[in-house]
Amino acid sequence: MQPTLGNIFQLGIKELRSLWFDKALLIFIVWAFTGGVYSAATGASRELNRAPIAVVDEDRSPLSQRLIAAFYPPHFNTPVLIEATAMDPGLDSGRYTFILDIPADFERDVLAGRQPALQVNIDATRMSQAFIGAGYIQNILLGEVGEFLARYRADAQLPVVLITHVKFNPNLIGLWFGGVMEIMEFITMLSIILTGAALIREREHGTIEHLLVMPLTPFEIMAAKVWANGLVVLLAAYLSLQFIVRGVLQVPISGSIPLFLAGTALYLFSTTAMGIFLATVARSMPQLGLLVILTILPLHILSGAVTPRESMPLPVQYLMQAAPTTHFVALTQAILYRGADFTVVWPQFIAIAIIGALFFGIALLRFRKTVSQM
């Protein structure tokens, strides 16, 4: 037992030294957990922000002027008044995301109770803004028309008053969500890439044969790669969480960071084993890159990090229960967003541990078979 632990430790130190001299991977790690996290969190807006809007005012009444004045920053740019003939060219060129068409005699028809229609043209190629902005525009128009009518008719008292309380993210800032989710994505990607690249690098340089003639077992070689590369990713994730997410992005962290790191370490046990398995299948670094893409995309998209799992088909939900990423996403969101303690997330810890043990066992069998053929 003592020689085994000593061998694993020394081999792990060798892995860290090899990584230190691989400047390309080092630069990639640093960029991923700094610039990558920051740019992904701030680059894609998850809320409506200064959406370009134009208005065709064919009514030119006090009510139409009131509707136009209701659109202002930061959700919308100041509305631009255009002619009806400029609607299609404005949408085709991408100059406007929304165009509101107020028909003639709109105010007169509203006061007469005829329920006239307002036309809103939306550029749906800007999918995120189009979906969110349509709801904003509907609420703004209904609210303004309702207040306008209240001057002439009695305001009906609603039997129910809806009061909304938003927990964990009161201002609904998408950046709070994006920063943490990007760290999770890079944890998965880099842990797979680092362990896979380490094995392929040794195969290409011929050092794997040197290890095989030593009194070392495939378990010791694989375990060393797991703990060394996992430690690098764990440290990078912690520094990114502290200095980029909490420091630069000013995202509040509600839960225990040590508990999150414990869950991350357990999760890395699975993903690093996955990287070794992919490296035994691939024969070169380009092949490994293609396999990593095919692996990471479904793990990330279907895990619940991008969209809620409840909105996915049931077969996909059941299938993704076998993926450690699904449980890691649930664990991370519960700890960092909602401040959950171990009594809440222990099922995810157990699930990740079981899946990690299975992945490690499968990768070890494949690794033994591969090295026996050398």
PyMOL commands that set and color helices and strands:
alter all, ss='L'
color gray80, all
select helices_A, chain A and resi 2-21+23-43+62-69+84-92+106-111+127-149+174-205+207-212+218-248+257-281+285-301+309-311+314-320+324-337+342-372
alter helices_A, ss='H'
color red, helices_A
select strands_A, chain A and resi 53-57+80-81+98-102+119-122
alter strands_A, ss='S'
color yellow, strands_A
deselect
rebuild
show_as cartoon
